[in-house]
Amino acid sequence: MNYDDNVVRRLKRLEGQVRGVLNMMEEGKNCKDVVAQLSAVRSATDKAMAYIVAMNLEQCILEEHAKGNDTGSLVKEAVELLIKSR
C-alpha cells in the first residue's frame, strides 16, 4: 500500500501531541488537562486509522473490480479491522 502525504502529516501531528502530553506531565500539569490531551490523541489516532483503512479499501476494491472479482469480502474485512482497532 502506498501512504500519501496526508497520512504522514496526520502521524506527525500525533507525534507532536504525544510529546506535548509528555511535556505537560514533566511540568506537573493538572490530571484533567493531561487526560483531555490524551483523549485528543486517541481521537486523532482513530481518525488516522480510519483514513488508512478507507484508502486501502478503495485501492483494493478498484484492483478487485478490475479483475472482475467480488468486493463484498473486502468491505467486511475493513469494517472488522476498524471494529477491532477500538
ZINORGI-V7001 format. One line per field, one symbol per residue. phi: phi as a letter, one per 30 degrees, with the letter a starting at -180 (. if undefined). psi: psi as a letter, one per 30 degrees, with the letter a starting at -180 (. if undefined). burial: I if it has 9 or more other ideal C-beta (glycine too) atoms within 8 Angstrom, else O. A space follows every 50 residues. Layout:
BEGIN
phi = ???
psi = ???
burial = ???
END
This chain:
BEGIN
phi = .ccddddddedddeeddddddddedddideeedddddddddddddedddd ddddddeedddddddddicdcedddddddddddddd
psi = kkklfeeeeeeeeeeeeeeeeeeeeefhlkeeeeeeeeeeeeeeeeeeee eeeeeeeeeeeeeeeefglkgefeeeeeeeeeeef.
burial = OOOOOOIIOIIOIIOOIIOIIOOIIOOOOOOOIIOOIIOIIOOIIIIIII IIIIIIIOIIIOOIIOOOOOIOOIIOOIOOIIOOOO
END
